Amino acid sequence: MDVVLVLVNVAGSEEGESIAQALVTERLAAAVNVIPGLVSFYRWRGESVRQGEALVVIKTRAARVDAVFARVKALHGYECPAMLAIPVASGDPDYLDWVRAETP
């Protein structure tokens, strides 16, 4: 379970693509998907919020999660971005090997 998915909500596709490009270029992620059209509901500073967002799905190794979180925070427009790392329990061995090779 050394491969993880990191999920990050962003304000929109443009911000997601900027983060994706940086993570892949810097080899913090093997691949990143930007999924537009997310609608999020949450409370922030005592107010109910409904906001359009995009979801960024980052494929990386568990050992790179802290670096991914730090880089995303540096690039992200939110004060407190939603970032979750989820261990991959199983996957195609060739794909998982590729993720490992791309995130040294």
C-alpha distance (Angstrom), angle and dihedral (degrees) to the residues before:
residue distance angle dihedral
M1 . . .
D2 3.79 . .
V3 3.82 92.1 .
V4 3.80 117.5 80.5
L5 3.77 140.1 -179.0
V6 3.77 114.9 -134.1
L7 3.80 114.4 -157.4
V8 3.80 118.7 -157.9
N9 3.80 129.3 176.0
V10 3.81 115.0 -144.0
A11 3.80 134.9 -177.1
G12 3.81 93.0 -106.4
S13 3.78 148.2 -31.4
E14 3.81 94.6 -76.3
E15 3.80 92.5 58.2
G16 3.81 90.2 42.7
E17 3.79 92.3 52.4
S18 3.80 91.5 48.9
I19 3.80 91.2 52.3
A20 3.82 91.6 44.0
Q21 3.80 92.9 51.9
A22 3.81 92.5 49.6
L23 3.81 94.3 48.3
V24 3.81 94.3 48.5
T25 3.82 94.1 42.5
E26 3.81 90.8 49.9
R27 3.84 90.6 45.7
L28 3.79 92.4 -121.5
A29 3.81 87.7 123.6
A30 3.78 132.5 31.4
A31 3.80 92.3 -151.9
V32 3.79 138.7 -5.8
N33 3.80 130.9 -160.9
V34 3.79 122.3 -157.1
I35 3.80 111.8 -156.7
P36 3.81 114.6 -169.8
G37 3.77 127.5 -159.8
L38 3.79 100.8 56.5
V39 3.80 116.9 150.2
S40 3.78 113.9 -158.3
F41 3.79 129.6 -165.2
Y42 3.80 119.5 -165.6
R43 3.78 145.2 134.2
W44 3.80 118.1 -105.0
R45 3.78 124.5 177.4
G46 3.80 91.3 -14.8
E47 3.81 95.6 -50.7
S48 3.81 129.9 108.2
V49 3.79 110.0 -123.2
R50 3.80 132.3 -163.7
Q51 3.78 110.4 -171.2
G52 3.79 138.3 170.1
E53 3.79 111.0 -127.0
A54 3.80 143.2 156.8
L55 3.80 126.3 -120.9
V56 3.79 119.8 -129.3
V57 3.83 115.5 -156.6
I58 3.80 112.2 -163.6
K59 3.82 123.6 -166.6
T60 3.80 112.4 -154.6
R61 3.80 144.6 126.4
A62 3.79 123.3 -80.3
A63 3.80 89.2 -119.0
R64 3.84 89.4 61.9
V65 3.82 97.8 49.4
D66 3.81 96.3 96.6
A67 3.81 90.5 50.2
V68 3.82 90.9 46.5
F69 3.82 91.3 50.4
A70 3.82 91.4 48.9
R71 3.81 93.3 48.6
V72 3.80 93.4 45.7
K73 3.82 90.6 50.4
A74 3.81 89.8 51.1
L75 3.82 91.6 52.5
H76 3.81 100.6 34.1
G77 3.79 123.6 99.8
Y78 3.81 96.3 -147.4
E79 3.78 123.5 91.9
C80 3.82 90.5 -137.8
P81 3.82 110.8 19.1
A82 3.79 118.9 -160.9
M83 3.80 105.4 -116.2
L84 3.79 124.8 167.1
A85 3.80 129.1 175.1
I86 3.80 114.1 -151.0
P87 3.83 120.5 -170.1
V88 3.80 115.8 -126.2
A89 3.81 106.4 -127.2
S90 3.78 94.7 -169.2
G91 3.78 141.3 -5.4
D92 3.77 144.4 149.5
P93 3.82 104.8 -52.7
D94 3.81 93.0 -137.6
Y95 3.81 92.0 51.8
L96 3.81 92.9 46.7
D97 3.82 89.9 49.6
W98 3.80 88.9 51.7
V99 3.83 91.5 51.7
R100 3.80 89.4 51.1
A101 3.81 92.6 48.2
E102 3.81 93.0 49.3
T103 3.82 94.5 50.3
P104 3.80 105.3 51.3
